Amino acid sequence: MQFLFSNGHAITNFPVRLIYTVQEHPDAPEGILNVGVGAPSRTFRKAVARNRVKRLLREGYRLEKPAFEKLILIKNKQVAVFFLYTDLNVLPQKEIQAKIQVLLAKLAVKINAINLSNEVPA
């Protein structure tokens, strides 16, 4: 987790921020995709509110995951993704899901660009 926040890259679609890292992982031929969600306790003082926001983020990701996995090529890579909710007001589920969909599409483009730049021409 510390590595993700210190060395990760970020994409923001307010109020959801996506932090990610992509690393080589030769022991995983299919690739590894790790995902986490969070809501800051500074913004959401009550645990009930934090848990609700995290639940909404997880559900948004769960619904968008199949489309995202079809877009990305993560063979021999480990991708760590963390969704962070940054606003005081909680959006409805459909809006959060739409924000996550946009973020995952942008992330897929970046991951595939990394794959293309790492390939050795034959």
ROVO-835563 format. One record per atom (N, C-alpha, C): x, y, z. Coordinates in steps of 0.02 Angstrom, whole numbers, padded with zeros to 5 digits, always signed. Layout:
XYZ
...
END
This chain:
+00042-00059+00000
+00000+00000+00000
+00044+00062+00000
+00095+00063+00041
+00140+00121+00044
+00174+00132-00023
+00194+00077-00055
+00227+00082-00121
+00179+00113-00172
+00116+00093-00169
+00066+00118-00216
+00059+00194-00209
+00055+00219-00148
+00045+00291-00138
+00109+00331-00150
+00166+00302-00137
+00228+00340-00146
+00252+00338-00219
+00242+00282-00254
+00268+00276-00322
+00215+00271-00376
+00152+00272-00356
+00098+00264-00404
+00083+00327-00444
+00047+00316-00498
+00024+00371-00540
-00051+00380-00527
-00076+00438-00541
-00146+00452-00525
-00184+00479-00586
-00247+00460-00588
-00294+00486-00637
-00355+00508-00597
-00380+00567-00611
-00437+00593-00572
-00496+00608-00617
-00554+00586-00595
-00617+00605-00625
-00661+00623-00565
-00659+00687-00547
-00688+00710-00484
-00758+00681-00474
-00771+00654-00417
-00735+00651-00354
-00697+00586-00341
-00686+00546-00393
-00650+00483-00384
-00580+00491-00412
-00532+00470-00372
-00461+00472-00393
-00436+00401-00397
-00403+00384-00451
-00377+00317-00461
-00301+00321-00457
-00271+00282-00413
-00199+00279-00405
-00177+00209-00427
-00126+00204-00469
-00108+00139-00495
-00032+00131-00503
-00010+00069-00503
+00059+00051-00520
+00056-00010-00565
+00104-00015-00610
+00112-00073-00654
+00183-00097-00646
+00191-00161-00628
+00258-00189-00617
+00263-00255-00654
+00325-00272-00674
+00338-00337-00703
+00331-00390-00650
+00301-00447-00668
+00293-00503-00621
+00297-00567-00661
+00358-00592-00674
+00367-00650-00718
+00336-00714-00692
+00322-00719-00627
+00292-00780-00599
+00217-00784-00612
+00187-00733-00639
+00115-00733-00651
+00102-00727-00726
+00096-00784-00761
+00087-00780-00834
+00022-00746-00855
-00032-00752-00815
-00095-00718-00832
-00096-00647-00808
-00053-00630-00762
-00052-00564-00733
-00092-00562-00668
-00079-00510-00628
-00112-00502-00564
-00144-00433-00563
-00206-00430-00541
-00241-00366-00535
-00266-00359-00464
-00238-00312-00426
-00258-00299-00357
-00294-00232-00355
-00351-00232-00320
-00393-00171-00317
-00412-00156-00245
-00410-00092-00227
-00431-00071-00161
-00473-00007-00167
-00510+00008-00114
-00551+00068-00113
-00541+00103-00046
-00553+00168-00045
-00546+00204+00018
-00583+00269+00018
-00599+00291+00078
-00630+00355+00089
-00594+00385+00151
-00569+00445+00146
-00530+00472+00201
-00572+00487+00263
-00545+00470+00321
-00580+00483+00383
-00582+00557+00399
-00538+00595+00369
-00539+00668+00378
-00602+00697+00345
-00621+00669+00288
-00680+00692+00252
-00744+00663+00281
-00742+00598+00294
-00801+00563+00320
-00785+00542+00392
-00805+00583+00439
-00789+00571+00509
-00821+00508+00536
-00881+00493+00516
-00917+00435+00542
-00902+00374+00500
-00890+00318+00533
-00873+00256+00499
-00930+00233+00454
-00992+00248+00473
-01049+00229+00432
-01045+00261+00363
-01027+00324+00361
-01021+00361+00298
-00963+00334+00257
-00906+00323+00289
-00847+00295+00254
-00863+00227+00224
-00895+00185+00263
-00911+00118+00239
-00960+00120+00180
-01007+00167+00182
-01054+00173+00126
-01019+00194+00063
-00974+00242+00068
-00936+00265+00010
-00894+00208-00018
-00861+00172+00026
-00819+00116+00003
-00862+00062-00030
-00920+00050-00003
-00966+00001-00033
-00987+00023-00103
-01002+00087-00111
-01021+00113-00177
-00964+00107-00227
-00903+00121-00204
-00845+00115-00248
-00833+00042-00268
-00839-00004-00221
-00829-00075-00236
-00882-00100-00286
-00943-00079-00276
-00997-00100-00320
-00987-00071-00391
-00966-00009-00394
-00952+00022-00460
-00897-00015-00496
-00845-00033-00460
-00790-00071-00491
-00813-00141-00511
-00852-00174-00469
-00876-00241-00483
-00915-00243-00549
-00956-00192-00559
-00996-00190-00620
-00955-00173-00682
-00901-00137-00674
-00859-00118-00731
-00800-00164-00743
-00787-00210-00697
-00729-00254-00701
-00727-00297-00764
-00782-00330-00784
-00778-00373-00844
-00757-00335-00907
-00784-00276-00917
-00766-00235-00976
-00693-00213-00971
-00670-00196-00911
-00601-00174-00901
-00552-00231-00915
-00568-00291-00891
-00523-00348-00902
-00518-00367-00975
-00570-00353-01014
-00566-00367-01086
-00521-00317-01122
-00515-00257-01094
-00476-00204-01127
-00401-00209-01114
-00382-00237-01056
-00312-00233-01037
-00273-00297-01053
-00209-00289-01063
-00163-00344-01073
-00112-00341-01016
-00119-00387-00968
-00074-00384-00909
-00033-00448-00901
-00019-00482-00955
+00022-00543-00950
+00090-00526-00920
+00110-00565-00871
+00174-00557-00835
+00180-00488-00802
+00124-00460-00781
+00125-00395-00747
+00082-00399-00684
+00098-00356-00637
+00056-00347-00578
+00031-00275-00580
-00035-00267-00580
-00066-00201-00581
-00102-00191-00515
-00083-00138-00480
-00116-00121-00417
-00155-00056-00428
-00218-00058-00409
-00264-00001-00420
-00297+00016-00354
-00304+00081-00340
-00338+00103-00280
-00384+00161-00298
-00448+00154-00280
-00497+00207-00292
-00505+00247-00227
-00499+00312-00232
-00506+00356-00174
-00560+00407-00188
-00609+00412-00142
-00664+00460-00149
-00643+00524-00115
-00648+00581-00150
-00619+00643-00124
-00668+00698-00108
-00733+00688-00119
-00781+00742-00109
-00819+00733-00043
-00846+00787-00016
-00887+00783+00044
-00956+00753+00030
-00984+00769-00028
-01050+00746-00046
-01045+00678-00082
-01088+00632-00063
-01087+00566-00093
-01135+00565-00153
-01107+00547-00210
-01147+00542-00271
-01188+00478-00272
-01241+00475-00312
-01278+00413-00320
-01235+00359-00354
-01256+00296-00344
-01218+00239-00370
-01205+00244-00445
-01254+00263-00484
-01247+00266-00557
-01193+00316-00578
-01190+00372-00543
-01140+00423-00560
-01071+00400-00540
-01064+00368-00483
-00999+00341-00462
-00976+00288-00512
-01022+00245-00533
-01005+00193-00581
-00982+00224-00647
-01015+00277-00669
-00995+00311-00731
-00925+00341-00724
-00910+00370-00667
-00843+00398-00655
-00791+00343-00656
-00806+00287-00625
-00759+00230-00624
-00749+00203-00694
-00802+00200-00733
-00796+00175-00802
-00748+00219-00842
-00753+00284-00836
-00709+00330-00871
-00636+00320-00848
-00627+00314-00782
-00560+00305-00755
-00529+00239-00779
-00568+00186-00779
-00541+00121-00801
-00525+00121-00875
-00563+00157-00915
-00548+00162-00987
-00482+00199-00997
-00471+00253-00960
-00408+00289-00964
-00350+00246-00941
-00361+00208-00887
-00309+00164-00861
-00292+00109-00911
-00342+00081-00944
-00330+00029-00994
-00286+00055-01051
-00298+00117-01072
-00257+00147-01125
-00185+00153-01101
-00175+00175-01039
-00108+00184-01012
-00072+00116-01004
-00107+00066-00979
-00077+00000-00970
-00057-00030-01037
-00101-00025-01086
-00085-00051-01153
-00028-00013-01185
-00023+00052-01172
+00033+00091-01199
+00098+00068-01166
+00097+00052-01103
+00156+00026-01068
+00176-00040-01099
+00127-00083-01113
+00142-00148-01144
+00173-00140-01213
+00147-00093-01252
+00174-00083-01319
+00246-00056-01317
+00260-00013-01269
+00327+00015-01264
+00378-00036-01237
+00355-00087-01201
+00399-00138-01174
+00413-00195-01222
+00372-00202-01274
+00381-00257-01321
+00444-00245-01363
+00481-00299-01375
+00541-00295-01415
+00523-00313-01487
+00540-00271-01536
+00524-00287-01605
+00561-00349-01628
+00527-00390-01668
+00558-00452-01692
+00601-00441-01753
END
